[in-house]
Amino acid sequence: MKFWRRIPMRYKMIIGLALLVGILFLWGRNLQAQVHVSDKKYDIMLSTLLSPGVPAVSVDSIEHGKYLLLDAREKREFEVSHIENAMWVGYDDFDLKRVAGISKEEYLAVYCSVGYRSERITEKLREAGYLHVYNVYGGIFEWVNTGHPVVTDLDTPTEEVHAYSSSWGVWLKQGRKVYE
């Protein structure tokens, strides 16, 4: 403690200010990442899988129509079911040409099964200059798990949801799982 007493007051103030800025920065990052899903175990898994540096939006936020929805799953997954009015953009063969007609000012919410693939597409869109792009935290699984409807490629309501694989399908608690 004697060391601290020998430090001039102006340096103590600078150190204190730097600590305060650091704490506020970290607190702000945590607030941004405070998007959750309905199931605690699913939430824990997602918190380890997804990056807090990629802006996320909750299922509750996207149901109000502010966002243009982009589906970052494979075409077959989209054809089984998707969120109504969503636009398919894909993942493995994603190409910016698929979103060329969308304004870079548009609010976009990108989803996949759980949020991992859509997080990568969200990053690509942000790098391409899209200003308001968010990953849907929990993906279509959370959408269906919270009772929201999905439609087929022909816009017919369905209970079927492509569950990607049996290991990821454990997080889909509602609907009828399809793996083909």
N, C-alpha and C positions, 0 to 999 in steps of 0.2 A: 504494500500500500504506500510505502514511502516514495516509490517510483512515481506513482500517480500525482502525489503532492508537488513533485518537482516539475511537472509539465506545466508550461504557461497556459493561462486560461483560454487564450485564443485557439490553441491547439486542441484543448479539451472540447471547445465548442465545435471545431471542425470535425473532430472524431464523432461527437454526438450527432451532428447533422448528417454525417455519412452513414452512421448506423440507422438513423431515422429514415433516410432515403432508401436504404437497403431493405428495411423492414416493410416500408410502404410498397416497394416494388414487389417483394415476395408476397405480401398480402394481396395485392392487386392481381397477381398471377393466380393465386388460389381462388379468388372470387370468380375469375374467368372460367376456371375449371370446375366450378361448383354446379355442374349439370349432372343429374342423377337419373337412374332408372328405377322402376318400381320394385325390383327384386334385389335384396341386399347382396346376395352371392354374385349375381350377374353384374351388379354395380362394382364390386371389388375386382372381378375379372376385367371389366372394361377399364377401370382405373389403372391397371397394370399394362393393358394392351395398347391403349390410346395415349397420344401425346398431349400434355396440357398446353403445349404451344400452338396447337391448331384450334381455332375458334370452333366451339360446338354449340348446338342448339338442341333443346329438348323436344320430344314428341309433342308435348303440350303447346309449345310455341309454334310449331309448323302447321297445326290444324286450323289456324285462323286465316290462312290464305295469303299472308304477306309474302311468302316465299314461292319461287318457282322451284319445283322439286325435280331433282336429277337422280336417276337410278344408276348406280355404279356397279351393278351386278352383271353377270353374263346374260346374254340374250335369252337363253332357255329359262333362267331364273325369273326374268322379267315376264316372259310369256306365261309362266305358271300363275303368277300374280304380282301385282305392284300397287302402290298407292295411287288412287285415282288422279288423273291428270299429270302424273309424273312423266318425265321425258327420259327415255333410255339413252345413256351415254357410254355404258360398258366400262370394263376395267382392263382386262388383258390387252385389248386392242383399242383402248381409248385414244381418241384423236380430237384435237381442238376444233377440227372442222365441224364436228357434231354440235358445237355450241356457237358457231360463227355468227348466227343470227341473233344471239342474245346480247343485250346491252351489258357493258361492263359495269354499269350502275345498278343493274337488277339485283334483287336479294335472292340468293340461291341457297337451297338446302340440299346437300348431297347425302344420299343414303345407300347402304348396301344391307347385308344381313345383320351385322352387329356394329359396324362402324369402322372397321380397319381399312377396307378397300376404299370406302368413301373418303376416309381421311387422306389417303394418298391423292385421290382425284381433287379434293379440296385444295391441297397444296399446289397441285399443277395449275389449277384455275387461278389461284392467287398469284402464282409466279407469272401467269399470262396476263395479269393486270385486272382481273375481276375483283372488284372492291369489297363486295358484301357476300362472301361465300362462307358457309358454315357446314360442318359435319353434323349429321343427325346422330346424336349420342344414343347408342343402343340399336340403331337401324330399324329395319322393317320388323325385326323380332319384337322390339319394344313397342312399335306401333300396334302390332297384332296383340301382344300380351296385355295391352291396356284397353283392348276392346274396339279398336278402330278397324274399319272395313278395308278390304283389298279387292281388287278386280282382276279379271283375266285380261289377256291381250285383246279380247273383244269387248272390254268394258263391262263384263258380266260379273256381278258380285260372286265371290267364292270364299270358301274356308281354307282352301289349299294355299300353302306357302312353301316355296322351295327352301329347304332347311340347310342347304349347302353340303353338309356332311353329317354323319351321325355324331361326331364329336362336337360340332358346333350346334347341331340340332337340339342338344340338351337345353339350350337357353330359350328355345321357342316353347312356351308353355300353353299357348292357345293355338287354335287353327289345326289343320290337318297337314302333317309334314309330308313333303314330296322330295325325293332325292334323285329322280331321274332327269 
